[in-house]
Amino acid sequence: MLAHLFEAELVYRSEMEPLTREGELIGSGDGSVVGVAIASALAWTLFERPGKLSCAMNPVAVIETEDGARVRLYARGFARRSDEASRIWTVDAAARRARYQAYLVKDDASRIQR
């Protein structure tokens, strides 16, 4: 069952290095996510297999939560537009996998929690 996790606002940053390499690089940037269970910053990279009116895409993002955890998302999707002159694309994507990398916290001198 699919569940809506968050809304994301993405900002293109030409100077950012891609998070990974898969397909033709469109760009990278940063932004924010806001949802019922999360409100955090993110970094993203978008790769496409371009077409004139539609294209397959592989977005990758890393969400850094306020408590220091990192969630890496890999998605697959498609973008489409009404005609070749349009700069507005409608995008549908679904996460194909996510990897959560907990940060390490020292809670005393002898033990590290994950």
C-alpha positions as CSV (number, residue, x, y, z in Angstrom):
1,M,0.0,0.0,0.0
2,L,1.3,3.4,-0.9
3,A,1.3,6.2,1.7
4,H,2.0,9.9,1.2
5,L,5.1,10.7,3.2
6,F,5.9,14.3,2.6
7,E,5.9,17.3,0.2
8,A,9.3,18.4,-1.0
9,E,10.6,21.7,-2.2
10,L,13.7,21.3,-4.4
11,V,16.2,24.1,-5.3
12,Y,18.6,23.6,-8.1
13,R,22.3,24.3,-7.3
14,S,24.6,24.2,-10.3
15,E,27.7,23.9,-8.1
16,M,26.6,20.8,-6.2
17,E,28.2,17.4,-7.0
18,P,25.7,14.6,-7.8
19,L,24.9,12.1,-5.0
20,T,25.3,9.1,-7.4
21,R,25.5,8.5,-11.1
22,E,22.6,6.7,-13.0
23,G,21.5,8.0,-16.4
24,E,22.0,11.5,-17.9
25,L,22.6,14.0,-15.1
26,I,20.0,16.7,-15.0
27,G,21.1,18.5,-11.9
28,S,21.5,18.5,-8.1
29,G,20.4,20.8,-5.3
30,D,19.0,21.0,-1.8
31,G,15.7,21.8,-0.3
32,S,13.3,20.7,2.4
33,V,10.7,18.1,3.2
34,V,7.5,18.6,5.3
35,G,5.1,15.8,6.3
36,V,3.2,14.4,9.2
37,A,6.2,12.6,10.7
38,I,9.1,14.6,9.2
39,A,10.3,18.1,8.6
40,S,13.9,18.3,7.5
41,A,16.5,19.4,5.0
42,L,17.5,17.3,2.0
43,A,20.0,17.1,-0.9
44,W,19.0,15.7,-4.2
45,T,20.2,14.6,-7.6
46,L,18.1,13.9,-10.7
47,F,19.0,11.6,-13.6
48,E,16.8,11.1,-16.7
49,R,16.5,9.2,-19.9
50,P,15.1,12.2,-21.8
51,G,12.4,12.3,-24.4
52,K,10.5,15.1,-26.2
53,L,7.2,14.9,-24.2
54,S,8.0,12.3,-21.6
55,C,11.1,10.9,-19.9
56,A,12.0,8.2,-17.3
57,M,13.7,9.6,-14.2
58,N,15.7,8.4,-11.3
59,P,15.8,10.9,-8.4
60,V,18.1,10.3,-5.4
61,A,17.8,12.2,-2.2
62,V,19.4,12.3,1.2
63,I,17.1,13.6,4.0
64,E,18.9,14.8,7.2
65,T,16.6,14.8,10.2
66,E,16.8,17.2,13.0
67,D,18.2,14.5,15.3
68,G,21.0,13.8,12.9
69,A,19.8,10.7,11.1
70,R,20.3,10.3,7.4
71,V,17.7,8.7,5.1
72,R,18.8,8.0,1.6
73,L,15.9,7.6,-1.0
74,Y,16.1,6.1,-4.4
75,A,13.1,6.5,-6.7
76,R,11.9,5.8,-10.2
77,G,9.4,7.9,-12.0
78,F,8.3,9.6,-15.2
79,A,7.8,13.2,-16.2
80,R,5.6,14.4,-19.0
81,R,4.6,17.8,-20.5
82,S,1.8,18.8,-22.9
83,D,4.0,20.0,-25.8
84,E,7.7,20.6,-26.6
85,A,7.5,24.3,-25.9
86,S,6.2,23.8,-22.3
87,R,8.6,24.2,-19.4
88,I,6.1,22.7,-17.0
89,W,6.5,19.0,-16.4
90,T,4.1,16.8,-14.4
91,V,6.1,14.2,-12.3
92,D,5.1,10.9,-10.7
93,A,7.7,8.9,-8.8
94,A,7.7,6.2,-6.2
95,A,10.5,5.2,-3.8
96,R,12.1,2.0,-4.9
97,R,14.2,1.7,-1.8
98,A,15.3,3.7,1.2
99,R,18.4,3.3,3.4
100,Y,18.5,4.7,6.9
101,Q,21.9,5.4,8.4
102,A,21.6,6.1,12.1
103,Y,24.1,8.4,13.6
104,L,26.2,7.4,16.5
105,V,25.6,9.0,19.9
106,K,27.9,8.6,22.9
107,D,25.7,8.4,26.0
108,D,28.5,7.6,28.4
109,A,32.3,7.0,28.2
110,S,32.0,3.2,27.7
111,R,29.1,2.7,25.3
112,I,28.1,4.0,21.9
113,Q,24.4,3.7,20.8
114,R,23.3,3.4,17.2
